[in-house]
């Protein structure tokens, strides 16, 4: 997927299909500015820790090459910011 297509899935719990054929569940987001963008993946729980509690522990997030993601599907029945972080 390219950045434009994947943008719809940023900061939301999703199922991602990787080029290797593996399915992973969690959240992808972008950090940085227009000159240096880095994409990260984490479980929904760790994403919550990073975004709401200011956790800066780099072990909670994994850099991801968005070119390795071939498909994404939002998880149904989860309201971002409410239900995803129990």
Jmol script that loads the backbone (N, CA, C; Angstrom):
load data "model"
ATOM      1  N   UNK A   1       0.853  -1.178   0.000  1.00  0.00           N
ATOM      2  CA  UNK A   1       0.000   0.000   0.000  1.00  0.00           C
ATOM      3  C   UNK A   1       0.895   1.237   0.000  1.00  0.00           C
ATOM      4  N   UNK A   2       0.411   2.277  -0.581  1.00  0.00           N
ATOM      5  CA  UNK A   2       1.163   3.522  -0.535  1.00  0.00           C
ATOM      6  C   UNK A   2       0.648   4.387   0.619  1.00  0.00           C
ATOM      7  N   UNK A   3       1.371   5.461   0.869  1.00  0.00           N
ATOM      8  CA  UNK A   3       1.053   6.342   1.986  1.00  0.00           C
ATOM      9  C   UNK A   3      -0.374   6.882   1.902  1.00  0.00           C
ATOM     10  N   UNK A   4      -0.823   7.243   0.708  1.00  0.00           N
ATOM     11  CA  UNK A   4      -2.159   7.802   0.538  1.00  0.00           C
ATOM     12  C   UNK A   4      -3.243   6.788   0.902  1.00  0.00           C
ATOM     13  N   UNK A   5      -3.090   5.553   0.468  1.00  0.00           N
ATOM     14  CA  UNK A   5      -4.068   4.509   0.783  1.00  0.00           C
ATOM     15  C   UNK A   5      -4.044   4.137   2.253  1.00  0.00           C
ATOM     16  N   UNK A   6      -2.859   4.061   2.817  1.00  0.00           N
ATOM     17  CA  UNK A   6      -2.717   3.642   4.211  1.00  0.00           C
ATOM     18  C   UNK A   6      -3.167   4.719   5.188  1.00  0.00           C
ATOM     19  N   UNK A   7      -3.179   5.962   4.743  1.00  0.00           N
ATOM     20  CA  UNK A   7      -3.545   7.087   5.611  1.00  0.00           C
ATOM     21  C   UNK A   7      -4.920   6.893   6.262  1.00  0.00           C
ATOM     22  N   UNK A   8      -5.821   6.232   5.579  1.00  0.00           N
ATOM     23  CA  UNK A   8      -7.165   5.976   6.124  1.00  0.00           C
ATOM     24  C   UNK A   8      -7.135   5.088   7.361  1.00  0.00           C
ATOM     25  N   UNK A   9      -6.062   4.335   7.539  1.00  0.00           N
ATOM     26  CA  UNK A   9      -5.971   3.355   8.615  1.00  0.00           C
ATOM     27  C   UNK A   9      -5.062   3.789   9.760  1.00  0.00           C
ATOM     28  N   UNK A  10      -4.421   4.955   9.638  1.00  0.00           N
ATOM     29  CA  UNK A  10      -3.546   5.433  10.708  1.00  0.00           C
ATOM     30  C   UNK A  10      -4.326   5.603  12.003  1.00  0.00           C
ATOM     31  N   UNK A  11      -3.677   5.290  13.109  1.00  0.00           N
ATOM     32  CA  UNK A  11      -4.212   5.547  14.447  1.00  0.00           C
ATOM     33  C   UNK A  11      -5.512   4.795  14.734  1.00  0.00           C
ATOM     34  N   UNK A  12      -5.755   3.709  14.041  1.00  0.00           N
ATOM     35  CA  UNK A  12      -6.963   2.908  14.243  1.00  0.00           C
ATOM     36  C   UNK A  12      -6.581   1.438  14.344  1.00  0.00           C
ATOM     37  N   UNK A  13      -7.273   0.704  15.192  1.00  0.00           N
ATOM     38  CA  UNK A  13      -6.975  -0.729  15.292  1.00  0.00           C
ATOM     39  C   UNK A  13      -7.385  -1.447  14.011  1.00  0.00           C
ATOM     40  N   UNK A  14      -6.448  -2.187  13.442  1.00  0.00           N
ATOM     41  CA  UNK A  14      -6.683  -2.834  12.149  1.00  0.00           C
ATOM     42  C   UNK A  14      -6.012  -4.204  12.090  1.00  0.00           C
ATOM     43  N   UNK A  15      -6.416  -4.919  11.069  1.00  0.00           N
ATOM     44  CA  UNK A  15      -5.721  -6.145  10.671  1.00  0.00           C
ATOM     45  C   UNK A  15      -4.945  -5.775   9.419  1.00  0.00           C
ATOM     46  N   UNK A  16      -3.637  -6.002   9.463  1.00  0.00           N
ATOM     47  CA  UNK A  16      -2.773  -5.688   8.330  1.00  0.00           C
ATOM     48  C   UNK A  16      -2.233  -6.974   7.728  1.00  0.00           C
ATOM     49  N   UNK A  17      -2.252  -7.057   6.420  1.00  0.00           N
ATOM     50  CA  UNK A  17      -1.673  -8.195   5.697  1.00  0.00           C
ATOM     51  C   UNK A  17      -0.318  -7.747   5.159  1.00  0.00           C
ATOM     52  N   UNK A  18       0.711  -8.503   5.522  1.00  0.00           N
ATOM     53  CA  UNK A  18       2.058  -8.168   5.085  1.00  0.00           C
ATOM     54  C   UNK A  18       2.425  -8.889   3.794  1.00  0.00           C
ATOM     55  N   UNK A  19       3.408  -8.387   3.110  1.00  0.00           N
ATOM     56  CA  UNK A  19       3.891  -8.978   1.867  1.00  0.00           C
ATOM     57  C   UNK A  19       4.272 -10.449   2.066  1.00  0.00           C
ATOM     58  N   UNK A  20       4.731 -10.792   3.272  1.00  0.00           N
ATOM     59  CA  UNK A  20       5.125 -12.174   3.585  1.00  0.00           C
ATOM     60  C   UNK A  20       3.924 -13.110   3.705  1.00  0.00           C
ATOM     61  N   UNK A  21       2.703 -12.537   3.739  1.00  0.00           N
ATOM     62  CA  UNK A  21       1.498 -13.342   3.893  1.00  0.00           C
ATOM     63  C   UNK A  21       0.980 -13.381   5.323  1.00  0.00           C
ATOM     64  N   UNK A  22       1.750 -12.860   6.244  1.00  0.00           N
ATOM     65  CA  UNK A  22       1.382 -12.859   7.654  1.00  0.00           C
ATOM     66  C   UNK A  22       0.353 -11.760   7.938  1.00  0.00           C
ATOM     67  N   UNK A  23      -0.615 -12.063   8.811  1.00  0.00           N
ATOM     68  CA  UNK A  23      -1.577 -11.079   9.292  1.00  0.00           C
ATOM     69  C   UNK A  23      -1.130 -10.598  10.664  1.00  0.00           C
ATOM     70  N   UNK A  24      -1.159  -9.283  10.876  1.00  0.00           N
ATOM     71  CA  UNK A  24      -0.851  -8.725  12.182  1.00  0.00           C
ATOM     72  C   UNK A  24      -1.994  -7.798  12.596  1.00  0.00           C
ATOM     73  N   UNK A  25      -2.220  -7.696  13.878  1.00  0.00           N
ATOM     74  CA  UNK A  25      -3.298  -6.884  14.423  1.00  0.00           C
ATOM     75  C   UNK A  25      -2.704  -5.809  15.312  1.00  0.00           C
ATOM     76  N   UNK A  26      -3.106  -4.564  15.091  1.00  0.00           N
ATOM     77  CA  UNK A  26      -2.600  -3.468  15.897  1.00  0.00           C
ATOM     78  C   UNK A  26      -2.854  -2.138  15.217  1.00  0.00           C
ATOM     79  N   UNK A  27      -1.978  -1.184  15.501  1.00  0.00           N
ATOM     80  CA  UNK A  27      -2.142   0.189  15.023  1.00  0.00           C
ATOM     81  C   UNK A  27      -0.856   0.621  14.309  1.00  0.00           C
ATOM     82  N   UNK A  28      -1.022   1.318  13.183  1.00  0.00           N
ATOM     83  CA  UNK A  28       0.091   1.935  12.464  1.00  0.00           C
ATOM     84  C   UNK A  28      -0.103   3.444  12.538  1.00  0.00           C
ATOM     85  N   UNK A  29       0.994   4.164  12.756  1.00  0.00           N
ATOM     86  CA  UNK A  29       0.911   5.618  12.764  1.00  0.00           C
ATOM     87  C   UNK A  29       2.213   6.198  12.232  1.00  0.00           C
ATOM     88  N   UNK A  30       2.150   7.497  11.926  1.00  0.00           N
ATOM     89  CA  UNK A  30       3.285   8.202  11.352  1.00  0.00           C
ATOM     90  C   UNK A  30       3.769   9.250  12.347  1.00  0.00           C
ATOM     91  N   UNK A  31       5.076   9.364  12.490  1.00  0.00           N
ATOM     92  CA  UNK A  31       5.685  10.417  13.298  1.00  0.00           C
ATOM     93  C   UNK A  31       6.688  11.150  12.428  1.00  0.00           C
ATOM     94  N   UNK A  32       6.918  12.394  12.763  1.00  0.00           N
ATOM     95  CA  UNK A  32       7.878  13.183  12.014  1.00  0.00           C
ATOM     96  C   UNK A  32       7.207  14.287  11.235  1.00  0.00           C
ATOM     97  N   UNK A  33       7.965  14.880  10.331  1.00  0.00           N
ATOM     98  CA  UNK A  33       7.451  15.961   9.500  1.00  0.00           C
ATOM     99  C   UNK A  33       7.587  15.583   8.030  1.00  0.00           C
ATOM    100  N   UNK A  34       7.340  16.533   7.163  1.00  0.00           N
ATOM    101  CA  UNK A  34       7.368  16.233   5.726  1.00  0.00           C
ATOM    102  C   UNK A  34       8.745  15.850   5.216  1.00  0.00           C
ATOM    103  N   UNK A  35       9.789  16.177   5.965  1.00  0.00           N
ATOM    104  CA  UNK A  35      11.145  15.874   5.533  1.00  0.00           C
ATOM    105  C   UNK A  35      11.647  14.533   6.041  1.00  0.00           C
ATOM    106  N   UNK A  36      11.176  14.111   7.202  1.00  0.00           N
ATOM    107  CA  UNK A  36      11.598  12.834   7.786  1.00  0.00           C
ATOM    108  C   UNK A  36      10.392  12.188   8.437  1.00  0.00           C
ATOM    109  N   UNK A  37       9.806  11.236   7.749  1.00  0.00           N
ATOM    110  CA  UNK A  37       8.642  10.517   8.258  1.00  0.00           C
ATOM    111  C   UNK A  37       9.056   9.114   8.656  1.00  0.00           C
ATOM    112  N   UNK A  38       8.599   8.685   9.819  1.00  0.00           N
ATOM    113  CA  UNK A  38       8.840   7.328  10.275  1.00  0.00           C
ATOM    114  C   UNK A  38       7.490   6.714  10.620  1.00  0.00           C
ATOM    115  N   UNK A  39       7.294   5.476  10.205  1.00  0.00           N
ATOM    116  CA  UNK A  39       6.042   4.764  10.458  1.00  0.00           C
ATOM    117  C   UNK A  39       6.291   3.706  11.512  1.00  0.00           C
ATOM    118  N   UNK A  40       5.319   3.566  12.415  1.00  0.00           N
ATOM    119  CA  UNK A  40       5.455   2.615  13.513  1.00  0.00           C
ATOM    120  C   UNK A  40       4.236   1.719  13.597  1.00  0.00           C
ATOM    121  N   UNK A  41       4.455   0.534  14.177  1.00  0.00           N
ATOM    122  CA  UNK A  41       3.390  -0.424  14.453  1.00  0.00           C
ATOM    123  C   UNK A  41       3.472  -0.806  15.920  1.00  0.00           C
ATOM    124  N   UNK A  42       2.318  -1.001  16.531  1.00  0.00           N
ATOM    125  CA  UNK A  42       2.269  -1.449  17.913  1.00  0.00           C
ATOM    126  C   UNK A  42       0.911  -2.097  18.163  1.00  0.00           C
ATOM    127  N   UNK A  43       0.816  -2.853  19.236  1.00  0.00           N
ATOM    128  CA  UNK A  43      -0.483  -3.383  19.629  1.00  0.00           C
ATOM    129  C   UNK A  43      -1.365  -2.207  20.053  1.00  0.00           C
ATOM    130  N   UNK A  44      -2.654  -2.400  20.067  1.00  0.00           N
ATOM    131  CA  UNK A  44      -3.569  -1.340  20.480  1.00  0.00           C
ATOM    132  C   UNK A  44      -3.282  -0.886  21.905  1.00  0.00           C
ATOM    133  N   UNK A  45      -2.985  -1.834  22.764  1.00  0.00           N
ATOM    134  CA  UNK A  45      -2.706  -1.507  24.167  1.00  0.00           C
ATOM    135  C   UNK A  45      -1.453  -0.646  24.296  1.00  0.00           C
ATOM    136  N   UNK A  46      -0.390  -1.016  23.622  1.00  0.00           N
ATOM    137  CA  UNK A  46       0.841  -0.228  23.688  1.00  0.00           C
ATOM    138  C   UNK A  46       0.684   1.128  23.000  1.00  0.00           C
ATOM    139  N   UNK A  47      -0.096   1.177  21.940  1.00  0.00           N
ATOM    140  CA  UNK A  47      -0.377   2.442  21.274  1.00  0.00           C
ATOM    141  C   UNK A  47      -1.050   3.406  22.252  1.00  0.00           C
ATOM    142  N   UNK A  48      -1.983   2.882  23.034  1.00  0.00           N
ATOM    143  CA  UNK A  48      -2.658   3.701  24.033  1.00  0.00           C
ATOM    144  C   UNK A  48      -1.655   4.252  25.043  1.00  0.00           C
ATOM    145  N   UNK A  49      -0.756   3.422  25.502  1.00  0.00           N
ATOM    146  CA  UNK A  49       0.270   3.878  26.453  1.00  0.00           C
ATOM    147  C   UNK A  49       1.121   4.999  25.850  1.00  0.00           C
ATOM    148  N   UNK A  50       1.485   4.830  24.611  1.00  0.00           N
ATOM    149  CA  UNK A  50       2.336   5.811  23.941  1.00  0.00           C
ATOM    150  C   UNK A  50       1.607   7.137  23.767  1.00  0.00           C
ATOM    151  N   UNK A  51       0.368   7.097  23.310  1.00  0.00           N
ATOM    152  CA  UNK A  51      -0.366   8.314  22.962  1.00  0.00           C
ATOM    153  C   UNK A  51      -1.024   9.009  24.149  1.00  0.00           C
ATOM    154  N   UNK A  52      -1.524   8.276  25.125  1.00  0.00           N
ATOM    155  CA  UNK A  52      -2.251   8.919  26.207  1.00  0.00           C
ATOM    156  C   UNK A  52      -1.425   9.143  27.462  1.00  0.00           C
ATOM    157  N   UNK A  53      -0.438   8.316  27.687  1.00  0.00           N
ATOM    158  CA  UNK A  53       0.342   8.434  28.911  1.00  0.00           C
ATOM    159  C   UNK A  53       1.740   8.978  28.655  1.00  0.00           C
ATOM    160  N   UNK A  54       2.019   9.320  27.420  1.00  0.00           N
ATOM    161  CA  UNK A  54       3.313   9.898  27.085  1.00  0.00           C
ATOM    162  C   UNK A  54       4.473   8.928  27.199  1.00  0.00           C
ATOM    163  N   UNK A  55       4.185   7.644  27.110  1.00  0.00           N
ATOM    164  CA  UNK A  55       5.260   6.649  27.189  1.00  0.00           C
ATOM    165  C   UNK A  55       6.173   6.833  25.987  1.00  0.00           C
ATOM    166  N   UNK A  56       7.445   6.978  26.245  1.00  0.00           N
ATOM    167  CA  UNK A  56       8.403   7.178  25.158  1.00  0.00           C
ATOM    168  C   UNK A  56       9.315   5.966  24.995  1.00  0.00           C
ATOM    169  N   UNK A  57       8.970   4.904  25.661  1.00  0.00           N
ATOM    170  CA  UNK A  57       9.770   3.687  25.592  1.00  0.00           C
ATOM    171  C   UNK A  57       9.752   3.154  24.165  1.00  0.00           C
ATOM    172  N   UNK A  58      10.911   3.129  23.539  1.00  0.00           N
ATOM    173  CA  UNK A  58      10.983   2.705  22.141  1.00  0.00           C
ATOM    174  C   UNK A  58      10.676   1.226  21.955  1.00  0.00           C
ATOM    175  N   UNK A  59      10.697   0.452  23.032  1.00  0.00           N
ATOM    176  CA  UNK A  59      10.377  -0.968  22.890  1.00  0.00           C
ATOM    177  C   UNK A  59       8.881  -1.189  22.702  1.00  0.00           C
ATOM    178  N   UNK A  60       8.063  -0.165  22.919  1.00  0.00           N
ATOM    179  CA  UNK A  60       6.618  -0.291  22.741  1.00  0.00           C
ATOM    180  C   UNK A  60       6.189  -0.132  21.286  1.00  0.00           C
ATOM    181  N   UNK A  61       7.087   0.386  20.449  1.00  0.00           N
ATOM    182  CA  UNK A  61       6.736   0.607  19.045  1.00  0.00           C
ATOM    183  C   UNK A  61       7.822   0.031  18.148  1.00  0.00           C
ATOM    184  N   UNK A  62       7.369  -0.468  16.991  1.00  0.00           N
ATOM    185  CA  UNK A  62       8.268  -1.096  16.035  1.00  0.00           C
ATOM    186  C   UNK A  62       8.234  -0.313  14.729  1.00  0.00           C
ATOM    187  N   UNK A  63       9.384   0.150  14.248  1.00  0.00           N
ATOM    188  CA  UNK A  63       9.390   0.812  12.936  1.00  0.00           C
ATOM    189  C   UNK A  63       8.887  -0.167  11.868  1.00  0.00           C
ATOM    190  N   UNK A  64       8.110   0.341  10.936  1.00  0.00           N
ATOM    191  CA  UNK A  64       7.546  -0.511   9.891  1.00  0.00           C
ATOM    192  C   UNK A  64       7.741   0.166   8.538  1.00  0.00           C
ATOM    193  N   UNK A  65       8.053  -0.648   7.551  1.00  0.00           N
ATOM    194  CA  UNK A  65       8.143  -0.176   6.171  1.00  0.00           C
ATOM    195  C   UNK A  65       6.744  -0.321   5.573  1.00  0.00           C
ATOM    196  N   UNK A  66       6.111   0.785   5.247  1.00  0.00           N
ATOM    197  CA  UNK A  66       4.725   0.698   4.768  1.00  0.00           C
ATOM    198  C   UNK A  66       4.626  -0.029   3.436  1.00  0.00           C
ATOM    199  N   UNK A  67       5.730  -0.186   2.733  1.00  0.00           N
ATOM    200  CA  UNK A  67       5.706  -0.953   1.486  1.00  0.00           C
ATOM    201  C   UNK A  67       5.534  -2.446   1.744  1.00  0.00           C
ATOM    202  N   UNK A  68       5.756  -2.886   2.985  1.00  0.00           N
ATOM    203  CA  UNK A  68       5.547  -4.286   3.349  1.00  0.00           C
ATOM    204  C   UNK A  68       4.084  -4.598   3.638  1.00  0.00           C
ATOM    205  N   UNK A  69       3.251  -3.558   3.780  1.00  0.00           N
ATOM    206  CA  UNK A  69       1.822  -3.745   4.034  1.00  0.00           C
ATOM    207  C   UNK A  69       1.094  -3.773   2.702  1.00  0.00           C
ATOM    208  N   UNK A  70       0.406  -4.882   2.428  1.00  0.00           N
ATOM    209  CA  UNK A  70      -0.287  -5.001   1.140  1.00  0.00           C
ATOM    210  C   UNK A  70      -1.788  -4.796   1.258  1.00  0.00           C
ATOM    211  N   UNK A  71      -2.332  -4.936   2.479  1.00  0.00           N
ATOM    212  CA  UNK A  71      -3.769  -4.729   2.684  1.00  0.00           C
ATOM    213  C   UNK A  71      -4.024  -4.364   4.140  1.00  0.00           C
ATOM    214  N   UNK A  72      -5.115  -3.642   4.358  1.00  0.00           N
ATOM    215  CA  UNK A  72      -5.501  -3.260   5.712  1.00  0.00           C
ATOM    216  C   UNK A  72      -7.015  -3.330   5.832  1.00  0.00           C
ATOM    217  N   UNK A  73      -7.463  -3.686   7.013  1.00  0.00           N
ATOM    218  CA  UNK A  73      -8.896  -3.787   7.279  1.00  0.00           C
ATOM    219  C   UNK A  73      -9.146  -3.310   8.706  1.00  0.00           C
ATOM    220  N   UNK A  74      -9.999  -2.267   8.834  1.00  0.00           N
ATOM    221  CA  UNK A  74     -10.330  -1.790  10.174  1.00  0.00           C
ATOM    222  C   UNK A  74     -11.112  -2.858  10.918  1.00  0.00           C
ATOM    223  N   UNK A  75     -10.805  -3.006  12.180  1.00  0.00           N
ATOM    224  CA  UNK A  75     -11.535  -3.968  13.000  1.00  0.00           C
ATOM    225  C   UNK A  75     -12.899  -3.394  13.329  1.00  0.00           C
ATOM    226  N   UNK A  76     -13.926  -4.157  13.093  1.00  0.00           N
ATOM    227  CA  UNK A  76     -15.299  -3.707  13.286  1.00  0.00           C
ATOM    228  C   UNK A  76     -15.694  -3.735  14.755  1.00  0.00           C
ATOM    229  N   UNK A  77     -16.605  -2.845  15.123  1.00  0.00           N
ATOM    230  CA  UNK A  77     -17.159  -2.849  16.471  1.00  0.00           C
ATOM    231  C   UNK A  77     -16.267  -2.214  17.513  1.00  0.00           C
ATOM    232  N   UNK A  78     -15.203  -1.548  17.089  1.00  0.00           N
ATOM    233  CA  UNK A  78     -14.302  -0.898  18.031  1.00  0.00           C
ATOM    234  C   UNK A  78     -14.338   0.596  17.766  1.00  0.00           C
ATOM    235  N   UNK A  79     -14.619   1.352  18.810  1.00  0.00           N
ATOM    236  CA  UNK A  79     -14.640   2.801  18.700  1.00  0.00           C
ATOM    237  C   UNK A  79     -13.275   3.324  19.129  1.00  0.00           C
ATOM    238  N   UNK A  80     -12.494   3.914  18.200  1.00  0.00           N
ATOM    239  CA  UNK A  80     -11.163   4.405  18.561  1.00  0.00           C
ATOM    240  C   UNK A  80     -11.234   5.389  19.728  1.00  0.00           C
ATOM    241  N   UNK A  81     -10.348   5.203  20.676  1.00  0.00           N
ATOM    242  CA  UNK A  81     -10.283   6.076  21.825  1.00  0.00           C
ATOM    243  C   UNK A  81     -11.203   5.670  22.960  1.00  0.00           C
ATOM    244  N   UNK A  82     -12.134   4.752  22.704  1.00  0.00           N
ATOM    245  CA  UNK A  82     -13.054   4.325  23.750  1.00  0.00           C
ATOM    246  C   UNK A  82     -12.900   2.842  24.007  1.00  0.00           C
ATOM    247  N   UNK A  83     -13.313   2.022  23.052  1.00  0.00           N
ATOM    248  CA  UNK A  83     -13.346   0.582  23.248  1.00  0.00           C
ATOM    249  C   UNK A  83     -12.007  -0.106  23.007  1.00  0.00           C
ATOM    250  N   UNK A  84     -11.125   0.517  22.249  1.00  0.00           N
ATOM    251  CA  UNK A  84      -9.927  -0.199  21.839  1.00  0.00           C
ATOM    252  C   UNK A  84      -8.899  -0.340  22.936  1.00  0.00           C
ATOM    253  N   UNK A  85      -9.038   0.401  24.017  1.00  0.00           N
ATOM    254  CA  UNK A  85      -8.022   0.389  25.059  1.00  0.00           C
ATOM    255  C   UNK A  85      -8.595  -0.037  26.398  1.00  0.00           C
ATOM    256  N   UNK A  86      -9.016  -1.244  26.512  1.00  0.00           N
ATOM    257  CA  UNK A  86      -9.579  -1.724  27.780  1.00  0.00           C
ATOM    258  C   UNK A  86      -8.516  -2.354  28.616  1.00  0.00           C
TER     259      UNK A  86
END
end "model"
wireframe off; spacefill off
backbone 0.3
color backbone group
